[in-house]
Amino acid sequence: MEKLEKAIAKCHSLDELEKIRLLVFGKKGYFTEAFANLKTLQGEEKKQVASTLNETKEKFTTLLAEKKEVLERGKIDEVMQKDAVDVALFSTTLGAGALHPVMETMNKIIDYFVGMNFSIEEGPLVEDDFHNFEALNLPKHHPARDMQDTFYFDDGMLLRTHTSPVQVRTMLSQKPPIRMICPGSVFRRDFDLTHTPMFHQVEGLVVDEVGKVSFANLKFILEDFLKHMFGDVTVRFRPSFFPFTEPSAEVDISCIFCKGEGCRVCSHTGWLEVLGCGVVDSNVFKAVGYENVSGYAFGLGVERFAMLLHQIPDLRSLFEGDLRLLEQFR
Ligand code: PHE
């Protein structure tokens, strides 16, 4: 028995321990035999041997259980060590996703205006003639409708050509003052290097009592916004025409590629056109039932901003979903 006790103490593996257990408790093991031999004894002697045997049996049960626990814990440690994952290792199989450059640009634009206390409004993509055109001082057969080649449905509904109908809906459902932007997708029948049939706009509208909103306010916020987007650029306002604003302007920034020297991107003018804006035409306020108010509005194409910020030459490549292109924007 002493030998077995020593063997347990020295034992290094669970397999080895099992062999010892069989020697002690197995069918042909020590105790099976010892208890069988009890039959040959009698009386007081039998009692004594039996009691010693029981004690020894208990002792070995404990010894084996304790050793088993120690060995098992060692085994767990070993497995843990072998299977340990180095979380700091660089993964070769899993790639992290990223925002599409158009959405990333959209977010940057929205961030600026939210910081300037503008609310975000949304509206339907399928619009009616009133919200997309009529209320914006674009009556039927007005030549300016040609500026926006429209997708029509058979029932006279249409895919919105700009996000301006959201401004109309907001004015119809809220009282001034209004200070809002409307980001979203818009649709026009156009397809070339710089046009896709679906693109994104962010338009803005500010309306308050007469005298509280001026062209100067518009000029300040757009200049500040364009510096937020493009850094240290010169901003220029050029007289233009939109049916829903009067006066109207188009806004240019000094070319961010040649710093105004003249290059291919700016068609050697030194300027890049980036925005349309103006003071809201009184006919628009009439259409939504607003009185004694003034306001300004502006609109921009998000894809154009993304193209300029990332120097993407062909707008269409933004919508092809080619990972070789998109992965460069991670
Ligand atoms: N709605 C115009 C467009 O889509 C953009 C614009 C908005 C221009 C507001 C001026 C003022 O072309």
Boltz pocket constraint, residues with backbone or C-beta under 6 A from the ligand:
constraints:
  - pocket:
      binder: B
      contacts: [[A, 161], [A, 162], [A, 163], [A, 164], [A, 203], [A, 204], [A, 242], [A, 245], [A, 249], [A, 276], [A, 277], [A, 278], [A, 297], [A, 298], [A, 299], [A, 300]]
      max_distance: 6.0
